[in-house]
Amino acid sequence: MADHKLPTGKTLADDFDITRIDFGRRRDRNRFIDVPFHLYAPDSNWAPPLRVSLSALLNPDKNPFWKHAEIEGYIATRGGQPVGRIAAIVNRAHNEFHEDTVGFFGYFECGEEQDVTDALFNRAATWLTARGMTVMRGPASPSTNDECGLLVDSFDKPPLIMMPYNPPYYAALIETHGLTKAMDLYAYWMRTHGGMSDRVLRLAEALKKRARATMRNIDLKNIEAELEIIHAIYHRSWEKNWGFVPLTDEEFQHAADDLKQVADPHCALIIEVDDEPVAFGLALLDINQVMAKIPSGRLLPMGWWKLWRGIPKIDAVRVALLGVVPEFRGRGFDAMMYAHMHNIAGEVGKVGGEFSWILETNDAMRDGVAGMGGHHYKTYRMYDMPLNDA
């Protein structure tokens, strides 16, 4: 399919246009954010994002991620209506840490149209190749520290907070274009009532006593000091994981400011051994339950009211972060935190929780969650494509 350059700066491919997005302009960001609101309108499982939060994430002046990254966005339109979008991302922090030349794609949305998909990915690949990237990986929106992965099963269930959702046909569009599986990310579900056996709960308590471990809730009144502890544990415990990218201090603070708004205070934990912090766990309230009732994604005029009224009624959490420093692994600290979260979540009225995401290669964590009563119920896939021929 031949592309033709137009004087307007657009690219015409058959009957649709591909337009570049300048994320530094609010109007362009809003157009980019609007795309899924057009494509997902009939899908009851889609949870609309909060527009103001997504706009801040994509704003070079507000998100410190942009200090070590470049993002180029594209929108496909037909007859003035959006039919797809994509972002191409160069994350210098990733490439410096892994010593590679991997570029990313993210924020991909499209109707069931291969030609539109091909045009969007071709534009992203061309931009990444021009910047020296040799592989295109994704989806990562905009990094593996944010929403990432393509849902490849369980399309009948809505996503939990900060987890992606897409129609079933996306995988075929992406794979037909030439991308292949790089890694699967698993999500596990556990019910609070009957989901964890009494034997596991007793074992977790015994481990706690044997290891001389103290488990406490994060002190919200001393949050800055607590964040320093969590940041240090996070880097030490995750740095060997596939796809890990270290967060700068500024990025971590930025992310923490957002997470503080949705963290479940009952399930924000630190474990200490002889007063040394060695592990932490954090569960987030599933704010998507409320966002599903705000189809516009806007807080005004009544979205804020629905959000305020809906948060106390949320009945599920997502265990999004859990880390144990390497020298203290294998002592059951993960089980201790899971057991505590399971118990306290049930006591405060939660029906269950999701553990996500867990790498398909992380057998120890997968076996641990499954052994405590969690079952693998969703799979998200990361894709790669070489850019040598782009």
N, C-alpha and C positions, 0 to 999 in steps of 0.2 A: 504494500500500500504506500503510495507516494505521498509525502508531505509537501505542502506548498507554503512558503513564507508570504505573509501578507504585510502590506505597509503599516498596519496597525500594531505589528509586533506579535500577532496571534499566529498559530499554526493551524491550518485547515487540513483535516484528515477526513475525507468523505464528507459527511454532513454534520460534523461536530467541530467545535473549536477547542484548542488547548491554550489556556491563558496562564501566564506566569503570575504568581502571587508575591507581593512585597509584604512580608510579615511586620515590617516597621510601620505600616499604615493600618490604622484601625479598620478602615472600610474594607481593605483586602482581607484582614483577619476575619472579619465578620462574614464575608462571602465564603471563605474557606470553612468556617465553622458551620455555616448554613447547610452545606451539602448533605450530610446524613439526615437532617431534619426533613429534607425532600424525599430521600430514598427510603427511609425507614418508617414513614408515617403509618403504613398498614400493619407493622410488626409489633405485636403487643409485648414481645420479650425484650425489645430494645429499651434500654434505660437512657434517656437523653442526658447529655452532659450539662453541667451547670456552665452556661455560656461565659460568665464572668471569670470563672476559674480557668477554663480552657483558653480564653483570650490572654490571661496573664501568663500561662505556660508558653504561648506562642509569641509573646511580646519580647523582643530583644532587650528592651529597657527594663524589664521586670524579672526575667528568669535568668539566673546566673549561669545556666547551662550554655547560653549563647556565648559566654566568654571564651569557651574552648570548642565551639561548634559553629557550623554553618548549616542553614536549612533553606532549601529552595522548594517552594510550593507550586503546584499546578492544579488548575481546575478545568475539567471538560464540560462544555455546555453545548446544548442543542436547542436552537430556537430561543436562546436567552435563558433556558432552564438548566440547572446543573445536573449532569449525568455521571460525574465521577470526580475524584481528586486523588492526589498523592503528594507526599513530601519526600525529597531526597536530602539525606543528612550525612554530613561529615563530622564525626565526633573525635576530635584530636585526642581527647583524654583516653578513649578506648584504644586508639591506634598506638599511642605511646605506651600504655600499660601492657598491651598484648604484642607490641612490636609487629604489627601487621598493617595492611592497607585495606581495611574493610569499610565500605560505605554502607549506609542503611537506607531503607525506605520505611515510611510510616504513614499513618493517617489515610491508608488506602480505603477508598469506598468506590463502588461502581455498580451500575445495573448489570443485568446478565448479558453483557455485550463484550465479546472477545476483542473486537477492533478498538473499542475505547480503552480497555485494559492494556492492550499492546501499546497503544499510543502513549498512555500515561507512563508505563514502565520504560518505554524507550526514551522518553524525555528525562526521566530520573536517571537512567543508566548513562545517558550521554553527559549529563551534568556531573555525575560522580566520576566518570572516566576522565573528564577534563581536569579533575582535581587529583588525579593520580591513584584513584581507588581501583583495585583489581577484583573485588568481590562486592556484590550487593546483597545485603542480609536484612531480614525483617519478617514481619512488621515489628518495628520498635517506635513508639510514639511519645517522645522522640528518642528514648534510650531504654535499655533493659532495666533501668531504675524507675521506669514509668510503665504505662501499659505496653505489653508486648505479647506477641504470639497471635496466631490465627486460629479461631475455634474450628475444630474439624469433626466434632461429634456433639451429641446432646444439645441440639438446637432448640429443643422444646423447653429449656430452662433459662430464665433470665440470668444475666451475669451479676456477680457480687461487686462491691465497690472496687474500683481501679482494675477491673478485669474486662477484657474486650468481648465484644459480641459481633457476629457477622452472619449473613445468610449462608446456607449450605453450599451454594454454588461458587463461593469465593475461591475455595481450594482448587476447583477445576480451572477457573480463570487463570490463577497464578501458575499452576503446574503446566498448563497448556502453553503459557508464555516461556517456559523453560526453567523455572525455579524448582529446586528439589529440597527435600527435607534436610535440615541441618541438625535440629534437636527438637524433641517434644517436651512440653512442660505439662505436668499433671496437676489436677485439682482433686482433692479428696473432700468428701462430705462426712460429717459425724453428727448424729443426733445427740442432744443433751440428755434425753431420757432413754436409757437402755442402750446407748451407743457405746459406752465404755464399761467393761466388766469390772466387778468389784475386785477381782484379783489384780487387775492392772492398777486400780486405785490404791490398794494396799501395798503393792510393790513400789509405787511412786513414793509413798510415805516412808517406807523402809529405806529406800535409797537416800532420801533427804536426810534421815538421821545418820546413816552410815557415813555419808560424805561430809558431815559437819557443815551442811549447806544451810544458808539462810535465804529464804525467798521473800521478797517484799514487793509491794506496789511501788511504781515510780512516784516520787514525791513531786507533785505538781506545783507545790509552793517553792520548790528549789529546782525548777525545770531546766535552767541553763546548765547547772552542774550535772544534772542527770543526762542531758543531751550529750555532753562531752563523754560521759561513760559509755552511752549507747553507741556513739559514733566510733569510738575506739574498738569496742567489741565487734561491731558490724564489719569493720575493715579486716580485723584479724580472723574472723570466722568465715567470711565470704570470699576472701581474695583468691582462693584456689578454684572457685566455681566457674563453670563455663559461662562466658558472657559477662562476667563481673566487671564493672567499671567503678573505680573509687570515686566517691563524691568529695568535692572540695568542701572546706568548712562552710563556705557561703552557700553552696548547693544544699548541704545537709541542713543548715538552718532554715533555708527556704522551704525544703520538703517538710521539716518538722513543724513549721508554722501552719502548713496545710493539714498535716496529720493530727495535730493537736485538736483540730475542730471535730474530728470524727473518731478519734481513739476512744475505745471503751476503757474507762479508768479502772474497771474491775479486772481487766485482762491486759494490763501494761505492767510487766514484771521484770525484775532484776534478781539474779541469783548471785550471792556472794559466798565465798569460801574463805574463812579466816579474814573477813573484811575486804577481800579482794573480789571485785566484780568479774565474773567469768561467763555470764550468760544473760541474755535478755529475750523477752518475747513481747509481741505487740499484736493485739487484735483490733480491728476497725469495725465500727458499726456499719451495717450494710445500708448506706445512705441511698443506694439505688432503689430501695423499696419506696422511698419518698419521691425521688426524681421521676419515677415512672408515672407519678400523678401530676407532674409539672411538664407536660409535653412540649411547652415552648422553650424550656431550659432557662427561663428568665425569672429573676426574683421579683420583678415588678410586673403588674401591680399586685398580684396575690401569691406569687411563688414563695415569698418569704414566710407568709402565713402558713402555707401548706407545709413548708419545711419545719417551722417551729412546732407546729401541731403534730407532725409526723414522726419526728425523731424519737420521742419517748415510746412510740409504738413499734419501733423496729425490733424484729424478733430473730435476727440472725447476725452473726459476726463473721469476719474473715480474718483468720490468723495469717497476717501478711508478712511479718518479719519474725524470725527466730534465729538466734545465733549463739553458738557455744565456742569459746576460744579453743584452738586445737588441743592444747595440753590437758583440757578437762573434758574432752569428748569420751564417750563410752561409759560415763558414770550415771547415766539415766537422767541428766538434767533436762533434756528435752521432754521426757516422759513426765517429769515433775511439773513442768509448766503446762503441758497439755492437760494433765489431770486437774490441775488447779483451774485452768480456764474452763474446762468441761463442767466442773462442779459449780463454779460461781456463775457461769452463763446460765445454767439451768435454774439456779436460785433467783436470778433477776429476770426470769421470764423468756429467755431465748430458747428457741426450739432446736437450734443446731448451729453449726459453723463450718466454714470452708477452710481447708488448709491449702494455700496456693501462693505461688506456684512452686512445684518440686520438680527438679530435673529428672528426666527418665533414667539417667545414669546414677542417680543418688539412691542406691539400693538401701543404704542404712536408714535414711529418713523415710523412704517409701515403706519399707518393712515395719519401721517403728509406728508410723501412723496407721497402717493396716492392722498391725497387731493390737492396737488400742481401740479398734472398732471403726476406723475410717474406711470408706470405700472409694475407689477411683471412679469418678463420675463425669469428668470432663478432660479433654485433651486439647492443648493449644500447641501450634506448630510454628517453629522458626524455619525460614527458608533461606537458601543461598543460591546465587547465580554468579558464575564467573563473568567478568566484564571485559575480558580480552578481545572479544569480537563485537563489543557494543558499538 
